[in-house]
Amino acid sequence: MTTSTSAEQQALDLDAADPLPTRRAEFHVPPHSAGDHTAGDHTAGDAAYFAGNSLGLQPKALRGRLGAELDDWARLGVEGHLEAQRPWLSYHELLRGPAARLVGARPEEVVVMNSLTVNLHLMMVSFYRPTPRRHAILIEDSAFPSDSYAVRSQAAFHGYDPDEAVIRLAPRPGEAVLRTDDVLDFLRADSGSVALILLGAVNYYTGELFDMDAITAAGHEAGAVVGWDLAHAAGNVPLRLHEAGADWAAWCSYKYLNAGPGSLSGVFVHERHLAHRTLPKFAGWWSTEAGTRFQMAPTVTPVDTADSWQLSNPPILAMAPVLVSLEMFEATGMAALRAKSMRLTGYLEELLDETCAKRPGVSVITPRDPRRRGAQLSVRIGGRDVGPLTARLSHDFGVIADARRPDVIRLAPAPMYNTFHDCWRAATALTAVLDGLATGLDG
Ligand SMILES: Cc1ncc(COP(=O)(O)O)c(C=O)c1O
């Protein structure tokens, strides 16, 4: 058994030796000021931030970049559309290439616009085309609530009873995670009822990463359209949407992508749908062909790119953070980040296993195979309200994790800024908090 000091030193050594240096210094890491009286010196200073799967940290470069846009607006007013350092009229073009590379798409298949749930709806306008015989939407029973509400409202909008039209796939009895095989088995047995499959590529609750290629192929085999919610996958795991053949996907950029609260969403539409002129679609003045937009014609001139799903002129102050974020991902590269993510998550898993081993009811529910998960580990704390537990982690130890009721704590070491030392802090703090519960010192 290693002593706490040597375990901490080991974590520091791992940080020093890691082939991908952390970019932590380029982010604002929240301070940890309160509560170190109970936890010792190692918790003073910055927090150990494990909530990047909920809201990523602020890149320090952002303030200057936003300032530049504000300056251009102050200096140029409306002329900024053409004269700004990065002209606003074509600003969204700056995002297209890096966003496409991030999700494994061709540039014309991708556009950044709106927020995620809005885009899920815009995609379903085009890709949920129910008929009386085939109108089911397949989701995970543990789908993020917004997805669940969105698909239910789409079914109702088309005149179907959501309780009947929305199929929620649950894990096998006694299991915490819906396996890829469970989805495949369902689709093989389906008799042509499923119109649309909408799954989180990485599940927000369990952290499981589905086999997107296999599910997409099986979905198509079953005659369904396959869409992916990449909220927890974009910037977390390498993606290859085009090759996988997904029909469409959407993601937000405030989690692993660090573009700020409520920041913009990206959309992918597979090339094979781009020139489909009769696909139902809502339109606005940014749906029309850019070269003739300002002729102010009463009808849309179609474009054969994902841009044709745009409605409004892009919000530049919201796009600047996405651009800063994408530049950071381009500079480091998703492959290197994923490799580091696997090292960090594997290390955290080892430490958490030690914590769980001695504590009945406490277990990591995220898949053990690193290929079947992203950065997040979900720890089930059987029979406990996890809210007070994460509050204690934060207050006493400066470890910021999140509670997903009823009984899961999510910890996501984001490879852009988390360190092995952060992982050591998280596991040590969780152990101490659980021991406090066991001895009745905590409520
Ligand atoms: C998987 C998933 N889908 C959808 C959403 C909703 O995103 P938004 O509020 O940007 O529409 C979230 C937000 O966290 C999410 O995690």
The ligand as a Gaussian input file, in Angstrom:
#p B3LYP/6-31G(d) Opt

LIG

0 1
 C      -26.570000      15.222000     -24.205000
 C      -27.154000      16.601000     -24.169000
 N      -28.110000      16.927000     -25.047000
 C      -28.676000      18.158000     -25.043000
 C      -28.288000      19.120000     -24.138000
 C      -28.970000      20.451000     -24.142000
 O      -28.179000      21.441000     -24.691000
 P      -28.669000      22.956000     -24.933000
 O      -29.122000      23.513000     -23.623000
 O      -27.446000      23.635000     -25.435000
 O      -29.761000      22.903000     -25.922000
 C      -27.278000      18.813000     -23.214000
 C      -26.820000      19.829000     -22.232000
 O      -26.019000      19.611000     -21.374000
 C      -26.706000      17.520000     -23.229000
 O      -25.763000      17.167000     -22.346000

